[in-house]
Amino acid sequence: MKYENIAICDLRNIVSVEQAKQITLISHVAAVIFPEDAPPELREALQMIPMEKVASTMNLPRETVFSTVNGIGLISDGTVGKDTLLTVNGEAILYGLSPEKRLRLVVNGYVILHESLRQHPGVQIMVCNGTVGYADFYPNVKTYSNIEVDAAMLRYMKPQTTLFTDEDMVIAPDVTAEMLEEKEIFFISGGGIICPAQAAGYVKAFSYADRIEVKG
């Protein structure tokens, strides 16, 4: 039996040495999961399985569940279980996680955690093939693609809102720093933020992005 060309190879369902010996190769796998609570003889048999081109290995309890974000996602206390391994293949924001939750992250993209989670005892970055950052953003998050923020949009937006996009974000020429300050907007972009000069100071102070481009 071979496990090849898969994202995650979960060996926690292997419960005997005989089962482990039937696996002849694990190849081209992003992560191999070993049972954390396996008896010594089973753990040894699993470690003896030939492996090639495996990006990472980890030990997890059998009760840990898997979850995946493909694309853009908002991750909060209500979207993860008590003990979750979350793979992000894209871009995501993480906030509002209760102290008793355990969240292990495999990042193949871009994840921004709320600043309050920096010391969270249950958050662990297992694998990072991209970007993990922290920002003090507002929990009222709105997600968009290809968004242009203009004065008309701001007029109807609730105060203390975070705007999150997986691509470039454009701030229109009719937006001023005073408008943004009045609404207390926070910007997060997986690409860049393009903004007019009169709003650049605010945008630079209240944003997280790969680049900020000032025009005008």
N, C-alpha and C positions, 0 to 999 in steps of 0.2 A: 504494500500500500504506500502511495506517495501523496504528499500534499505539495502542489506546485502552483505558482502564479495566482496567488490569492492575497488579499490584503491582510487578513488576520487568520492565523492558525491556532485555534483554541483546543488545547490538549486537556482541558479540565474534565472532559467527558471520558477520558481514559482512566479506568479504575483498577486495572491489573497489569502486572508485569508482562503477561502474555500478550495483552492488547498492545502494549508499548513496543514489543519486539516485532509486531507485524508491520510497523511503520518503517519503511526502508530509506526514506528520504523526505526532507522538507527543504524546498528550494524556491527562490524568488518570492519571498514572503516579507511583508512590511513588519509584522510583529508576530512572535510566537508566545502564546500564553501558557504558562505552566501552573498547575494547581498548587497554591500556596500551602495547603493543608495535607498534601500527599504524604504517605508514610515513606520512610527513607529508601526502602528497596524500590518503590515505584518512582520516586524522584530520580534515583540513580539511573533506572532504565530509560526514563524519558530524556535525561541529559545525554544518554549514549546514542540517541537517534542522529544519524548523519544530517548535517545542515549545511547549505551553501546559499550565499547571497540572501541572508536574512538580516534585515535592517536593525531589528531590536528584539530583545526577549524580556519578559516580565513575569513575575509571580503574582497571582491574584487569587483571592478566596473564590470558592465555587459559587457563592451567592452574588458576586459582582455581575451586573447586567451590562450589555453593550447598547450603545446608542450612537447614531451617526447624523452629522449635519452635512448635507451636500448643497453647496450654494451659499446662501446668506441666512443666518439664523440668530434668534434671540434665546439665550439660555438663562433660565431663572429657577427659583426653588421648585416651581410647579412642573418643570419640564424634565427634571432628573429624579431618579430614585434615590434610595438611601445610600446605595453604593453603586456607582456607575462609572464605566469606562466609556468616555465620549471621544469619538473620532470626528474631527472637523476637517472636511475636504472642501474648503472654501473660506468663508469669512463669518465670524460670529462675535457677539457681545455677550458677556457673562456678568450677571449681577444678582443681588438679593438671595444669596445662598445661605440657608440656615446653618448654625454651627455644627449640628449633628450629621449633616450630609457629608459623604465622601465622594469626591469627583476627581477622577484621573483622566488627564487630557492627552490625546494623541493629536498633534496639530500638523496638518498638511496644508497650511494656508496662513490665516490671519485671525488671531483671537485677541480681543481687548477685554480685560477684566476690570471691574470697578475697583477703585483704589481701596475700598473697604475690605476687599478679599485678599489683599497682599499678605496678611498674617493669618488667613483662614487655615486652621489646622487640617482640614480635609481636602484641600485643593492641591493636587500634585501634577506637575508637567512630566509625563512619562517619556514622550517623544516630541521633538519640535523640528519639523522640516519647513519652517516658515518664520512667522513673527508672533511673539506673545508680548503684549504690553499692558500697562495699567493707566487708567485715566479716571478723573473724578467727574464723571458724566451724570446727567439726570436720568432716573429710572424710567421716565416717560419717553420711550424710544420709538421713533418712527423710521421705518426702513423704506428706501427708495433705490431705484436705478436711474442713472442719467438725469439727475434732478438739477433744476435751476431754482434757486431760492430768490424770490423777488419780493418787493414791498407788499404786493397784494397777498401773497401767501403768508407773510409774517403777520399781516393784519388779523388773520383768523386763527393764528396758531396760539395754543395755550402757553402760558409762561412756563419756563423751566422744562423745555423739550430738548431731547437729543435727536439730531438728524443723522442717520446712518446709511451710507451707501457703499456698495461694493465696487463702484467705479468712480470716475472723477465727479466732483461736486462743483457747481458753478454758482457763485454769489453774483446776482445781477447788479448792474451799475446804479440802480436806484435804491440800493440798500446802504444804509449808513450804520456806523458804529452805535449811534444813539438808538436806532431801531432795535438792534441786536441786544444792546444792554437792557433796554426796557423789557424785552421778552425773555432775556437770560437763555439764549440758545447755545447749545454745545454741538460741535460738528465732529463726526468721525467718518473718515473716508478710507476705503481700502486702496484708493488710488491717490489723487491729489485734490487740492482745493484751489480753485481759481477765483480770486476776489478782487474787487476794486480797491484803490488805494485808501479811500475814506473809511473802509471797513477792515483794513488789513490788521490794524493793531488788535482789535477785538478778536478777529479770527485766529490770529497767532496765539493769543492768550487762552482761548477757550476751544481748542480743537486737538484732534489726534489724526495725523495724516502722514503719508510718506513724503509729501512735498506741499508747500503753499506757494502759489504763483500769483504775484500781484500785477494787475493790469490797470493802466490809466493813471 
